[in-house]
Amino acid sequence: MLFFYFFEQARGFDREQTSLMLLVYFVAGLVGAPIWAVMATRIGKHMALAVACVFFAISFAGATLLVPVGNFPAALSAIFFTGLAFGSGDLLLRAMMADASDAVRLEDDADKTGLLFSILNATSKLGYAASVGAFALLEWMGFQAEEGSVNTAEVIAGLSWLFIAAPAVLLMLTAWVVRKYPLTEDRYLDIQAELAAKVDPS
């Protein structure tokens, strides 16, 4: 809903335009998925995720801050560009978890893939739950969400910074953290070789 609140209240688009922008954003995520898959094979999954986070943060901030108010074609293009990174998190994190499950299998001699992926899914759901706090902040700022409501410039500024700054900061922090991810491609190749040797000692 923050997407609708921001683009309708702060950027002057109507619900039909905003809905189309959201659709374009999701479609762009499908278009961009192969890009991140190829990048993962070139520079490693964790580095591809770091690049995706930085790209997402910068393009998202640009799409929301630099596009002129009410310029629908420019906004649509910017949202498509930003949406190219939309699917990168799910794609790359699941690929990284699959690698981690092999590392755990080598170390513990037990297949815990299901448990690891359930933990990943649970943390994703926790993230969605935590995002509900944004609506509490909006209410505290005095934001009126009802159709036809008029919010003050100060409230719109608060909405804008909540919508833009929080995701951008968290994405940049994620990039900084995952760049030091220890399970590199070279280490994973070693793990595969060790697992193969266990299956066929000859």
Stockholm file with secondary structure:
# STOCKHOLM 1.0

chainA/1-202         MLFFYFFEQARGFDREQTSLMLLVYFVAGLVGAPIWAVMATRIGKHMALAVACVFFAISFAGATLLVPVGNFPAALSAIFFTGLAFGSGDLLLRAMMADASDAVRLEDDADKTGLLFSILNATSKLGYAASVGAFALLEWMGFQAEEGSVNTAEVIAGLSWLFIAAPAVLLMLTAWVVRKYPLTEDRYLDIQAELAAKVDPS
#=GR chainA/1-202 SS CHHHHIIIIITCCCHHHHHHHHHHHHHHHHHHHHHHHHHHHHHCHHHHHHHHHHHHHHHHHHHHHTSCTTCHHHHHHHHHHHHTTTTHHHHHHHHHHHHHHHHHHHHHSSCCHHHHHHHHHHHHHHHHHHTTHHHHHHHHHTCCCSTTCCCCHHHHHHHHHHHHHHHHHHHHHHHHHHTTCSCCHHHHHHHHHHHHHHHCCC
#=GC SS_cons         CHHHHIIIIITCCCHHHHHHHHHHHHHHHHHHHHHHHHHHHHHCHHHHHHHHHHHHHHHHHHHHHTSCTTCHHHHHHHHHHHHTTTTHHHHHHHHHHHHHHHHHHHHHSSCCHHHHHHHHHHHHHHHHHHTTHHHHHHHHHTCCCSTTCCCCHHHHHHHHHHHHHHHHHHHHHHHHHHTTCSCCHHHHHHHHHHHHHHHCCC
//
